[in-house]
Amino acid sequence: MHTLKTIEQLYQLYLQHPVVSTDSRNLPTGCIFFALKGANFDGNLFAAKALEAGAAYAVVDDPNLKGDHLFQVPNVLEALQQLALFHRRHFEIPIIAIGGSNGKTTTKELVSAVLSSHYPCHFTKGNFNNHIGVPLTLLSMPDDTEVAVIEMGTNQPGDLQELCSIAAPTHGLLTNIGKEHLEGFGDLNGVKKAEAELYHYLSRHKGCVFLNLSEKYLRTLARHNQRKVLYQQAGTAVVVPGTIEIQLSSENPFITAGFTSDAGEWVSVQSQLIGKHNFQNIMTAIALGIYFKVPAAKIKAAIEAYTPSNNRSQFIREGNKVILLDAYNANPSSMIPALQTLQQFDAKYKIAILGDMLELGADSDKEHQAILRYAARLKLDQIVLVGPEFGQTPYQKYKALHFSHVDQAREWFQQRALEDCMILIKGSRGIRLEKVLEKA
């Protein structure tokens, strides 16, 4: 076994084998396997099998292992992160960090679509937005990349600061501030402080903040940032000289937005997203497109071609039944806009199938009751609750149905001939509400 004493040595190995993997079940031939440790696994135990499966080398931190293709480091995770930063430093390009409580992935997808229409753009795939996913995203960045979009998630104080120290972003934005991961943050003030770590990093490193003036809290949190690009929905915020203004035109049911091109022409954009909360995501993509001088026609085409997937804001038509599937994640701040979208939709019957909002800590009972009361005020035709947290609410009082498990909800759903209705399906990832739609 060889000992790697510097990141430069590891980087030379990476240049010879520029594909890395942390998953022994997914090993491209010739890759470098990083033997990470977790709460319930030790990647060191799979190093030999990784080499047998086609990995060129394995980076380990168990000194008892032996083999010519093993490289010893003090800590595999730290080595992976340091290697990612070392690689990132070879790119003198805009690195755009995207954080925030809700809408990060949709915003990342839209921004990436717009920028990719005009530049070689590298961006976070899937939900690789944590202390492992961000390094892997950076290490898969091609040499010809001219701009990168890096999604950054957080569920406890210090997360964004750590991710910024790995990705070294030059630009960044927060989508919004809401009640997320209260188990780790405590309260809304804790969320503000944690999300603002991105702003603080950009302020210290003279980076540029894209600031949506239509969202609460962001302007105050970014008050110390010197470099700011301001944008807003026209007519909804204090007008600031030089602000990019983007108009929400209609929603029947898909969001139509519009903006003025450099030539002074009005450009109308017909998206495939519904819900006014998604307008904010579209607006951000337009603002960044304008800033990075993407031609207006390309901005329009990129947004109009974007189709949501992976259980996020998916709009599904089945005959005269319409389903809004948004079951990738949920918290109080994302539940309310989704319910508002359901209420505003033109349908004879409206049904909300809501799953537990996880990681809310001591506020969980209060927040679940608040969402139930809000849904009840909308006078929907049926409210269906799924999960033990919603089971603690007085759902009978509001004539809501409750199922402990998603399989029970699926059985209820599949037994009903629902016609001429709009159905919202929304809950946290752990509830797996998309299973409601699975056929028997």
Secondary structure as GFF3:
##gff-version 3
##sequence-region A 1 440
A	DSSP	beta_strand	2	3	.	.	.	ID=ss1
A	DSSP	alpha_helix	7	16	.	.	.	ID=ss2
A	DSSP	beta_strand	20	21	.	.	.	ID=ss3
A	DSSP	beta_strand	32	34	.	.	.	ID=ss4
A	DSSP	three_ten_helix	43	46	.	.	.	ID=ss5
A	DSSP	alpha_helix	47	52	.	.	.	ID=ss6
A	DSSP	beta_strand	57	60	.	.	.	ID=ss7
A	DSSP	beta_strand	70	72	.	.	.	ID=ss8
A	DSSP	alpha_helix	76	88	.	.	.	ID=ss9
A	DSSP	beta_strand	95	99	.	.	.	ID=ss10
A	DSSP	alpha_helix	104	116	.	.	.	ID=ss11
A	DSSP	beta_strand	121	123	.	.	.	ID=ss12
A	DSSP	alpha_helix	133	139	.	.	.	ID=ss13
A	DSSP	beta_strand	147	151	.	.	.	ID=ss14
A	DSSP	alpha_helix	159	167	.	.	.	ID=ss15
A	DSSP	beta_strand	171	174	.	.	.	ID=ss16
A	DSSP	alpha_helix	182	185	.	.	.	ID=ss17
A	DSSP	alpha_helix	188	195	.	.	.	ID=ss18
A	DSSP	alpha_helix	197	204	.	.	.	ID=ss19
A	DSSP	beta_strand	208	212	.	.	.	ID=ss20
A	DSSP	alpha_helix	218	221	.	.	.	ID=ss21
A	DSSP	beta_strand	227	233	.	.	.	ID=ss22
A	DSSP	beta_strand	244	251	.	.	.	ID=ss23
A	DSSP	beta_strand	254	260	.	.	.	ID=ss24
A	DSSP	beta_strand	266	274	.	.	.	ID=ss25
A	DSSP	alpha_helix	276	291	.	.	.	ID=ss26
A	DSSP	alpha_helix	296	305	.	.	.	ID=ss27
A	DSSP	beta_strand	314	318	.	.	.	ID=ss28
A	DSSP	beta_strand	321	326	.	.	.	ID=ss29
A	DSSP	alpha_helix	332	344	.	.	.	ID=ss30
A	DSSP	beta_strand	349	355	.	.	.	ID=ss31
A	DSSP	three_ten_helix	361	363	.	.	.	ID=ss32
A	DSSP	alpha_helix	364	377	.	.	.	ID=ss33
A	DSSP	beta_strand	382	386	.	.	.	ID=ss34
A	DSSP	alpha_helix	388	391	.	.	.	ID=ss35
A	DSSP	three_ten_helix	395	398	.	.	.	ID=ss36
A	DSSP	beta_strand	401	403	.	.	.	ID=ss37
A	DSSP	alpha_helix	406	414	.	.	.	ID=ss38
A	DSSP	beta_strand	421	426	.	.	.	ID=ss39
A	DSSP	three_ten_helix	429	431	.	.	.	ID=ss40
A	DSSP	three_ten_helix	433	437	.	.	.	ID=ss41
###
